[in-house]
Amino acid sequence: MKAFKKIYPLFLVLAGNTIYGLGIVLFVLPSGLITGGTTGLGLFFEHSLQLPLGVFIPVFNILMFLLGAFILGRRFALTTILSTFYYPVVFQLLSSLLDGVILTSDPMLSTLCAGILIGAGIGLVIQAGASTGGMDIPPLVLNRLVGLPVSVGLYAFDFLILILQMFFSDTEQILYGMILVLIYSLVLDRMLLVGKGRIQVKVISPFYEEISQAIQTQLDRGVTLLKSEGGYSHEESCTVLTVLSKRELVALKHLVADIDPQAFLVISQVTEVRGRGFTLDKVYRRS
């Protein structure tokens, strides 16, 4: 099990970079799309200086890796080195294997597919606690040096790279490029939340003790009792707060209804939950 936990992040990094490369090779390059990131910057230099994309990507990735390692430290270097050297290799390999393969000539369909693949690829790498390297690194450096949010830095650099490509691209290409950046940004956001969303429930009832015990024993979920006071009656009581998965919500509703059909429930979705029972193993009290 420990060996799997060590290998799994490496698998995510390799899979993420491969999917990213597929998005570029299958849809971005054949359709003449423009994009942000290292690839977008490479397309600019390829058109302006005739520097091949296959040469620019590895050189730029190594330079950004050295910058990130110097400013962000050894831990960053260890999590990023695999992407830095693997992506140029897999990009060249996919370019050779899929040379001449055109899945669609529709630019909008290409934009949509490329956005999904690029967003999913970057998402897998970030889920592994790593970085895809290249243009992902400057926003991280700015965040460390001046506190600029990483998401703001990513968007700013991507659109700056799109502007650079305006010199050799027409209006439609620029618009498609903006749509592409928007799509893979949205997919990336969703990828980072996959499997992390939970349901938070607050139960207001005079039978809070019974409900609290039932949640702990029947649903095996932790409970927090919050001191509360009725706004109309001014009666002091406790509100039961618990966090659980979507699948457990129906069971919780039935459980509460069996104890107190008049109970007041406030149900909301939370983006992410960290701690015991979720990101950390549960701790069981000895009986």
TAWO-V587160 format. One record per residue. N is the residue number from 1. D_LAST is the distance of its C-alpha to the last C-alpha in Angstrom with 2 decimals. Layout:
N:D_LAST
N:D_LAST
This chain:
1:27.80
2:28.65
3:32.29
4:32.22
5:30.90
6:33.83
7:36.40
8:35.46
9:36.81
10:39.99
11:40.40
12:40.13
13:42.78
14:45.13
15:44.68
16:45.12
17:48.30
18:49.67
19:49.19
20:50.76
21:53.69
22:54.14
23:54.46
24:57.18
25:59.07
26:58.98
27:59.57
28:60.42
29:63.18
30:64.90
31:65.10
32:66.26
33:63.42
34:62.69
35:59.24
36:57.52
37:55.59
38:57.00
39:58.68
40:60.48
41:61.70
42:62.82
43:64.80
44:66.58
45:67.63
46:68.60
47:71.01
48:72.31
49:72.54
50:72.39
51:69.36
52:67.56
53:64.04
54:62.89
55:64.17
56:63.03
57:59.35
58:58.49
59:60.58
60:59.11
61:55.51
62:56.02
63:57.58
64:54.75
65:52.20
66:53.92
67:54.04
68:50.34
69:49.40
70:51.61
71:50.31
72:46.73
73:45.79
74:44.62
75:41.40
76:43.50
77:45.97
78:43.44
79:42.06
80:45.58
81:47.65
82:46.80
83:48.07
84:51.06
85:52.42
86:51.09
87:52.39
88:56.09
89:55.89
90:54.33
91:56.74
92:59.75
93:58.46
94:57.87
95:61.24
96:62.97
97:61.20
98:61.54
99:64.99
100:67.02
101:64.14
102:64.41
103:61.92
104:63.42
105:66.37
106:65.00
107:64.13
108:61.69
109:59.80
110:59.79
111:58.49
112:55.65
113:54.63
114:54.99
115:52.89
116:50.04
117:50.11
118:50.51
119:47.73
120:45.35
121:46.31
122:45.80
123:42.52
124:41.10
125:42.23
126:40.72
127:37.39
128:37.40
129:37.76
130:41.37
131:44.80
132:47.76
133:49.94
134:53.48
135:53.82
136:50.06
137:50.40
138:52.91
139:50.68
140:47.80
141:50.28
142:51.58
143:48.08
144:47.48
145:50.94
146:51.62
147:48.40
148:49.90
149:47.21
150:46.96
151:47.52
152:50.68
153:51.95
154:51.46
155:53.33
156:56.07
157:56.71
158:56.69
159:59.27
160:61.31
161:61.52
162:62.58
163:65.33
164:66.56
165:66.96
166:69.18
167:72.10
168:72.16
169:70.36
170:71.69
171:70.22
172:68.43
173:66.68
174:65.47
175:64.11
176:62.39
177:60.95
178:59.50
179:57.98
180:56.54
181:54.89
182:53.51
183:52.11
184:50.35
185:48.98
186:47.49
187:46.10
188:44.62
189:42.89
190:41.38
191:40.38
192:38.39
193:36.37
194:35.77
195:32.13
196:31.13
197:31.94
198:29.19
199:29.23
200:28.34
201:27.87
202:28.18
203:27.57
204:29.38
205:28.57
206:28.17
207:25.07
208:23.34
209:20.06
210:19.84
211:21.01
212:18.54
213:15.52
214:17.34
215:18.03
216:14.48
217:13.22
218:16.56
219:18.09
220:15.19
221:17.25
222:16.91
223:18.70
224:20.84
225:22.33
226:25.95
227:27.89
228:30.95
229:33.96
230:36.11
231:39.53
232:41.38
233:39.39
234:38.03
235:34.86
236:31.88
237:28.78
238:26.30
239:26.80
240:23.92
241:24.37
242:22.85
243:24.20
244:24.13
245:26.46
246:29.57
247:28.35
248:25.38
249:27.75
250:29.08
251:25.69
252:24.88
253:28.26
254:27.71
255:24.28
256:25.83
257:28.95
258:27.13
259:25.58
260:28.65
261:31.81
262:33.45
263:30.91
264:32.61
265:31.42
266:32.70
267:32.29
268:33.51
269:33.52
270:32.55
271:34.12
272:31.27
273:27.64
274:26.22
275:22.77
276:19.14
277:18.93
278:22.71
279:24.47
280:21.43
281:18.46
282:15.27
283:12.50
284:8.97
285:6.30
286:3.77
287:0.00
